[in-house]
Amino acid sequence: MRRLIRPAYAARDMLDLCAHSIRDEDLTVRLELIGDQIEEAEAAYIQHGENETLFSITQSVGIGDVTSDEMKRVYKGTFAKSKSTRHIYDAIKKLPPNDICPMCGQRTVGTLDHYLAQSLHPTLVVTPANLVPSCGDCNKAKLDAQPGVANEQTLHPYFDNVDDDLWLYASVEERSPVAMLYFPDPPSGWSETMQTRLRLHFRTFGLGALYASHSAVELTNIRYGLQRIAERGTVDDIRADLLRRAESSAAAHINSWQTAMYTALGASDWFCSGGYN
């Protein structure tokens, strides 16, 4: 997962913009009456996010006289489409550098995902802090699952920072064609809860299989170059080339699949001695 700066928009402003963009005057009035509740819910959400306790936010079926289904329609039909709010929707989608999904760190952002589900938390439907840029696959993988305890929370790009420490590793599967096996190994200095959440995040979004698939393509791409190095150099030259690639990848993202792959390849005597063929 890759950290993102939390959107600089207020939930109440989003609600007001939506309320004044719809034609249903009765719904407009009812939306205007729940502004305080939306504002309070946003403040509580941010506090819980900072404390890793988003799981404890109470579920509901509506807000005041506005139902959960009505809030979902406000999001889908107005917030995501209206001229007064679509630029905000798009701005949140553009938060990740290079449009890369922060949940998997690989695929392209295609939508906004409600970290806490719309159907269970209508007070958070238009709360920017609850809207996470996501690729379609990651959005589908999480579905509307509601964490019941701290350990059941996947990572949140606006509140959790896991990229200051190395936690993603890979091992070389010595077979033909060569393949990589990815696994998370969080530092022992992390809290037990954060270690568990990281492993859950890795499983939920299928990162092991995703990274292995991409590394298989990369292994094919580098084979010819390694063979050329072997023609005029030594095993140590091949190892040095792989480790330089690992260093370069780590400078960009310490926990990228490329960093893990090249580090593992450089440490593998089998691979450096011809396993790439």
TARA-V6137 format. One record per residue. N is the residue number from 1. SS is DSSP state (h for helix, s for strand, l for the rest). PSI is psi in radians with two decimals (none if undefined). D_CENTER is the distance of its C-alpha to the mean C-alpha in Angstrom with 1 decimal. Layout:
((N/SS/PSI/D_CENTER) (N/SS/PSI/D_CENTER))
This chain:
((1/l/2.55/4.9) (2/l/2.34/6.3) (3/l/2.49/8.2) (4/l/2.62/9.3) (5/l/2.32/12.7) (6/l/2.44/13.2) (7/l/2.44/15.0) (8/l/0.89/18.7) (9/l/2.57/19.9) (10/l/2.46/21.8) (11/h/-0.69/21.5) (12/h/-0.66/25.3) (13/h/-0.69/25.5) (14/h/-0.74/23.2) (15/h/-0.77/25.4) (16/h/-0.74/28.6) (17/h/-0.72/27.6) (18/h/-0.75/26.8) (19/h/-0.63/30.0) (20/l/0.11/32.1) (21/l/-0.09/30.7) (22/l/2.73/31.7) (23/l/-0.30/35.2) (24/l/1.73/35.6) (25/h/-0.63/37.5) (26/h/-0.76/37.5) (27/h/-0.65/33.7) (28/h/-0.81/33.7) (29/h/-0.77/36.0) (30/h/-0.59/34.1) (31/h/-0.68/30.8) (32/h/-0.48/32.6) (33/l/-0.23/33.8) (34/l/0.23/30.4) (35/h/-0.77/29.3) (36/h/-0.72/30.0) (37/h/-0.67/28.1) (38/h/-0.72/25.0) (39/h/-0.75/25.4) (40/h/-0.69/25.9) (41/h/-0.66/22.9) (42/h/-0.78/20.7) (43/h/-0.73/22.4) (44/h/-0.69/22.0) (45/h/-0.82/18.3) (46/h/-0.72/17.7) (47/h/-0.77/20.1) (48/h/-0.65/18.5) (49/h/-0.74/15.1) (50/h/-0.45/16.8) (51/l/0.09/18.7) (52/l/0.61/16.0) (53/l/0.52/18.1) (54/h/-0.45/16.2) (55/h/-0.41/17.5) (56/h/-0.05/21.0) (57/l/2.26/20.9) (58/l/2.39/23.6) (59/l/2.78/23.2) (60/l/2.96/25.6) (61/l/-0.01/27.1) (62/s/-3.14/27.8) (63/s/2.02/28.6) (64/l/-2.15/32.3) (65/l/0.23/33.8) (66/s/2.19/30.5) (67/s/2.89/29.1) (68/h/-0.73/25.6) (69/h/-0.65/26.3) (70/h/-0.68/27.6) (71/h/-0.65/24.5) (72/h/-0.66/22.4) (73/h/-0.61/25.0) (74/h/-0.71/24.8) (75/h/-0.91/21.1) (76/h/-0.74/21.5) (77/h/-0.36/24.9) (78/h/-1.07/25.0) (79/h/-0.74/21.9) (80/l/-0.11/20.2) (81/l/-0.50/23.6) (82/l/2.55/26.2) (83/l/-0.49/27.4) (84/l/-0.29/27.1) (85/l/-0.29/23.4) (86/h/-0.60/21.9) (87/h/-0.50/21.7) (88/h/-0.76/19.5) (89/h/-0.84/17.2) (90/h/-0.64/17.1) (91/h/-0.68/16.7) (92/h/-0.69/13.5) (93/h/-0.54/12.2) (94/l/0.07/13.5) (95/l/-0.71/11.8) (96/l/2.34/9.6) (97/h/2.36/12.4) (98/h/0.33/13.8) (99/h/0.47/11.6) (100/s/2.26/9.0) (101/l/2.18/5.7) (102/l/-0.33/3.4) (103/l/-0.68/1.4) (104/l/-0.33/5.1) (105/l/0.41/6.6) (106/l/-0.96/9.3) (107/l/2.99/9.9) (108/s/2.42/10.9) (109/l/2.34/9.7) (110/l/-0.21/12.2) (111/s/3.12/11.9) (112/s/2.32/10.9) (113/s/2.36/9.8) (114/s/1.96/11.8) (115/l/-0.86/10.2) (116/l/2.24/13.8) (117/l/2.49/15.5) (118/l/-0.75/18.1) (119/l/-0.40/20.8) (120/l/-0.31/20.7) (121/l/1.25/20.2) (122/h/-0.45/22.1) (123/h/-0.22/22.5) (124/h/0.17/18.8) (125/l/-0.69/18.7) (126/l/0.35/19.1) (127/l/1.97/17.7) (128/h/-0.63/15.4) (129/h/-0.32/13.8) (130/h/-0.01/12.7) (131/s/1.97/11.4) (132/s/2.17/7.7) (133/s/2.37/7.6) (134/s/2.65/6.4) (135/l/2.84/8.5) (136/h/-0.68/11.2) (137/h/-0.73/10.8) (138/h/-0.64/7.5) (139/h/-0.77/9.2) (140/h/-0.59/12.3) (141/h/-0.63/11.2) (142/h/-0.55/10.6) (143/l/-2.52/13.7) (144/l/0.45/15.5) (145/l/2.37/15.5) (146/l/2.04/16.7) (147/l/2.40/16.4) (148/l/-0.43/20.0) (149/l/2.97/19.8) (150/h/-0.69/17.7) (151/h/-0.20/17.0) (152/h/0.14/15.5) (153/l/2.17/12.5) (154/l/2.93/9.0) (155/l/2.62/7.3) (156/l/2.06/7.1) (157/l/-0.44/6.2) (158/l/-0.31/9.7) (159/l/-0.44/11.5) (160/l/2.28/10.5) (161/l/1.87/11.3) (162/l/0.15/11.4) (163/l/0.18/12.2) (164/l/-0.32/15.8) (165/l/2.62/16.9) (166/l/2.23/16.9) (167/l/-0.26/15.5) (168/s/2.22/14.8) (169/s/2.87/18.1) (170/s/2.69/19.9) (171/s/2.69/23.4) (172/s/2.19/25.8) (173/s/1.96/27.3) (174/l/1.44/30.8) (175/l/3.08/31.7) (176/l/2.08/32.4) (177/l/2.70/30.2) (178/l/2.58/28.3) (179/s/2.87/24.7) (180/s/2.52/21.9) (181/s/2.12/20.6) (182/s/2.53/17.3) (183/s/2.61/16.8) (184/s/2.46/15.2) (185/l/1.41/18.0) (186/l/2.64/17.0) (187/l/2.53/19.9) (188/l/-0.36/22.7) (189/l/-0.22/22.7) (190/l/2.76/19.5) (191/l/2.69/20.3) (192/h/-0.64/20.6) (193/h/-0.80/18.1) (194/h/-0.63/15.3) (195/h/-0.76/16.3) (196/h/-0.71/16.2) (197/h/-0.69/12.8) (198/h/-0.81/11.4) (199/h/-0.68/13.5) (200/h/-0.79/12.5) (201/h/-0.77/8.8) (202/h/-0.75/10.2) (203/h/-0.82/12.6) (204/h/-0.73/10.9) (205/l/0.17/8.7) (206/l/0.71/11.7) (207/h/-0.55/10.6) (208/h/-0.86/14.3) (209/h/-0.68/15.8) (210/h/-0.84/13.4) (211/h/-0.64/14.2) (212/h/-0.66/17.8) (213/h/-0.80/18.3) (214/h/-0.62/17.4) (215/h/-0.52/19.5) (216/h/-0.68/22.3) (217/h/-0.75/22.6) (218/h/-0.65/22.6) (219/h/-0.66/25.2) (220/h/-0.69/27.4) (221/h/-0.57/27.0) (222/h/-0.13/28.2) (223/h/-0.84/31.0) (224/h/-0.74/33.6) (225/h/-0.68/33.0) (226/h/-0.66/33.3) (227/h/-0.66/36.5) (228/h/-0.69/37.9) (229/h/-0.71/37.3) (230/h/-0.52/39.0) (231/h/-0.55/42.0) (232/h/0.05/42.9) (233/l/-2.73/41.2) (234/l/3.08/40.4) (235/h/-0.66/37.8) (236/h/-0.57/37.1) (237/h/-0.69/36.5) (238/h/-0.78/33.8) (239/h/-0.75/32.2) (240/h/-0.69/32.3) (241/h/-0.77/30.7) (242/h/-0.70/27.7) (243/h/-0.52/27.3) (244/h/-0.70/27.5) (245/h/-0.70/24.6) (246/h/-0.74/22.6) (247/h/-0.74/23.6) (248/h/-0.74/22.7) (249/h/-0.70/19.1) (250/h/-0.54/18.7) (251/h/-0.50/19.9) (252/h/-0.89/17.0) (253/l/1.97/14.2) (254/l/-0.51/15.6) (255/l/0.57/13.1) (256/l/2.78/12.9) (257/h/-0.50/14.5) (258/h/-0.76/17.3) (259/h/-0.83/18.1) (260/h/-0.73/18.3) (261/h/-0.91/20.3) (262/h/-0.54/22.8) (263/h/-0.79/23.4) (264/h/-0.71/24.2) (265/h/-0.73/26.4) (266/h/-0.46/28.2) (267/h/-0.12/29.0) (268/l/1.94/30.3) (269/h/-0.67/34.1) (270/h/-0.85/34.1) (271/h/-0.83/31.7) (272/h/-0.41/33.4) (273/h/0.17/36.8) (274/h/0.04/36.2) (275/h/-0.30/33.4) (276/l/-0.26/31.8) (277/l/none/34.8))
